[in-house]
Amino acid sequence: MSCTRPSVIRKAPATRSNNLKSGWAIGPSEKGMTWEDAEPLFLRSRKLGIYGARKAVKPRTIEEYRWDLKQFFDFMRSRGLTYYNQLTETNVLEYVEYLQGKNWSAATQRKYLISLKAFLRWVERDTECKKEGMQTLVRALPRIGKEVRRKFIPSLEQMDISRRGFDRTVIWGLRDYTALCFMLDTGARVGEVCNLEPSDIKWDVGLVNLDGKTGIGWIGYIIIGGIAGWLAGKVIKGRGQGILMNIVTGVIGAFGAGLVLNLLGVDVNSGGYWFTFFIAFAGAAVLLWMVGMVRKA
């Protein structure tokens, strides 16, 4: 009589089982995205205001991102790197040294680094990047300092180069080209150009009226007058009428003082913000003093 042993299902060891699972699983690409694949996804996130973007940006900003990152992508391609996951901290630092070694201004270098930082932040937050196993290297970037103010006056040759750099095939490029040419040819300032009206341009004689085009405007007078009135209520002790009434008094005093100075021949419109503020403060102080005297009487 023969006896048969019951069949036993043997399990592979845990380590061997995991190896088999990982061998059959299809994981993310080890190389990650190419630069050509990553660029449109990053620009799309800027357009929609997602994955690290604070808000949706304008088309002009998209073009600036595209140009700034082109410097980074071209540099990495010259090093033989075509995929993001080939990137290392050493490569990022080499790019920073490359920017510093170029004959570019500090403001231009800062702009390129800001765009690169935005790109690396996007890698950190984008879901597609996580699926591809892409790790951000934003910590490899040096600290980006504050905005650099330009301290030089460009030459005529540099101005001409800047003029030719605008892309006049797009509406914003044509707009900026026209505004720059206008300022270079007439000596007008940005505020004067922004406040121009069609009637200010005399096409028949080739003249432009820039008189009073740097004015503050009604909204500016209200804001500055309100602040000046509040401060005047603090300074003129015992003459305050409450915060709201002091602001209203400041606005009225600003308009009144501006009207008086215009009658005296003073060009208030071209005085700028500080001049307007002091005029509004003086007008509000005098008006508060007069109101206090009337109430006291």
Order of alpha helices (4+ residues) and beta strands (2+ residues): alpha-alpha-alpha-alpha-alpha-alpha-alpha-alpha-alpha-beta-beta-alpha-alpha-alpha
